[in-house]
């Protein structure tokens, strides 16, 4: 009897460990559902000056107040048009990735060339119609436009990216740490995306929260999982609405 109880406790302990190590086991099949993940650094009670009704998610907000950061267009980085049919979706949530390059990205590399390489590799090796992500950010914090935001992204892993806006840090954050400029630029950009496309900031999540993957890397993921990114995004939205700053 005692042995049985001990076995049960061990099994229970194992489940708890599995669920805490692999939260994706709990959240696997909910790509459309907005979940309120616990983010220790976020206080969601503080008013933002605007609300995010779920039915408006993925529609444009003509009264947006967060200033749109400058983005480098496809034409500016020398990208090609999409090479195949794209599937249309409404962007309902934001999912963060890293590019996962084999080596850490260094300032000596040309981000525009890397984007052109990524796009042609996707065409050639994966049969993807375009870069799998919607936006990418380099070490200097420059933001590059990639796949059209109204088209579903692509993934090497088993989760459905429909409804996800895929924003990616260029480089490998298993091997390097994000730069301050990158993080600032990411938060500025996400604040604008949330405000303009009516995407609730509490949807900001990591790729690894949907499927078993290291993405977006152990040196970047904690900024998201702790709630640092969401808190910074909320701060920016609140500031734009409290000062009455127009775009
Ligand atoms: Zn990823």
Boltz pocket constraint, residues with backbone or C-beta under 6 A from the ligand:
constraints:
  - pocket:
      binder: B
      contacts: [[A, 96], [A, 97], [A, 98], [A, 207], [A, 215], [A, 216]]
      max_distance: 6.0
